[in-house]
């Protein structure tokens, strides 16, 4: 029996695969990157199509019936945009920022202080 994935785990795995490569991949090439719990090709195509609708990946025709997929943004841009979106959706942005800052290591807080100071 194939172990099931948590919600969003397959999308996350696919994004990690796409971020590791510099060129667009077909669904079969994405599938070949999985080492365990390999999803069926039909599942991958369905998820990649849904990710295209969400704007996470782009889909291009590679000639014939083959299509390739690539991440629409870098991992860093994705993380930054996710953080910004989460902050904007908070009812109390100050409380959210304080909670986030409090969860950072001292090293990360020092780095953030330095980055803020140098941007002024």
C-alpha positions in Angstrom: 0.0 0.0 0.0 1.3 3.4 -1.0 1.6 5.8 2.0 -0.6 8.9 1.7 0.7 12.4 1.7 -0.4 15.3 3.9 -2.4 18.1 2.3 -0.1 20.2 0.1 2.8 17.8 0.4 2.8 16.7 -3.2 2.7 20.4 -4.4 5.6 21.1 -2.1 7.6 18.1 -3.4 6.9 19.2 -7.0 8.0 22.8 -6.3 11.2 21.6 -4.7 11.9 19.5 -7.9 11.2 22.4 -10.2 13.3 24.8 -8.1 16.3 22.4 -8.3 16.4 22.5 -12.0 17.2 25.4 -14.3 14.9 24.2 -17.2 11.3 23.3 -17.6 10.4 19.6 -17.1 7.8 17.3 -18.5 5.5 15.5 -16.0 7.5 12.3 -16.6 10.7 14.1 -15.8 9.2 15.4 -12.6 8.0 11.9 -11.8 11.5 10.5 -12.3 12.9 12.8 -9.6 10.8 11.1 -6.9 12.7 8.5 -5.0 9.9 7.0 -2.9 6.1 7.3 -2.8 6.2 8.0 -6.6 2.9 9.6 -7.7 1.1 8.2 -10.7 1.7 10.2 -13.9 -2.0 11.1 -14.1 -1.9 12.4 -10.5 1.2 14.5 -11.4 -0.5 16.0 -14.5 -3.6 16.9 -12.5 -1.6 18.5 -9.7 0.6 20.4 -12.2 -2.5 21.7 -14.0 -4.0 22.9 -10.7 -0.7 24.5 -9.8 -0.8 26.3 -13.2 -4.2 27.7 -12.4 -2.9 28.8 -9.0 0.0 30.6 -10.8 2.7 28.5 -9.1 4.0 27.0 -12.4 3.9 27.8 -16.1 2.9 25.2 -18.7 4.4 25.3 -22.2 3.9 23.1 -25.2 7.1 21.2 -25.9 5.9 19.9 -29.3 3.5 17.1 -29.9 1.5 16.1 -26.9 4.3 16.8 -24.5 4.1 19.8 -22.1 6.8 21.2 -19.8 6.4 22.9 -16.5 8.5 25.4 -14.6 8.2 27.4 -11.4 6.9 30.9 -12.0 9.2 32.3 -9.3 12.3 31.4 -7.4 12.1 29.7 -4.0 13.2 33.0 -2.3 10.6 35.0 -4.1 7.9 32.5 -3.3 8.9 32.5 0.4 9.0 36.3 0.6 5.6 36.6 -1.2 4.1 34.0 1.1 5.3 35.9 4.2 4.0 39.2 2.8 0.6 37.7 2.0 0.3 36.0 5.4 1.2 39.3 7.1 -1.4 41.3 5.0 -4.1 38.7 5.9 -3.5 39.1 9.7 -6.1 41.0 11.7 -3.3 42.5 13.8 -0.2 42.9 11.7 1.8 44.3 14.6 1.0 41.3 16.8 1.9 39.0 13.9 5.2 40.7 13.3 6.1 40.7 17.0 5.2 37.0 17.2 7.3 36.2 14.1 10.3 38.3 15.4 10.0 36.5 18.7 10.3 33.1 17.0 13.5 34.0 15.3 16.9 33.0 16.6 19.1 35.7 18.1 21.4 35.4 15.0 18.4 35.9 12.6 17.2 38.9 14.7 20.6 40.5 14.6 20.7 39.9 10.8 17.3 41.5 10.4 18.3 44.5 12.6 21.4 45.0 10.4 19.3 44.7 7.2 16.7 47.2 8.5 19.4 49.7 9.7 21.3 49.5 6.3 18.1 50.2 4.3 17.6 53.6 6.0 
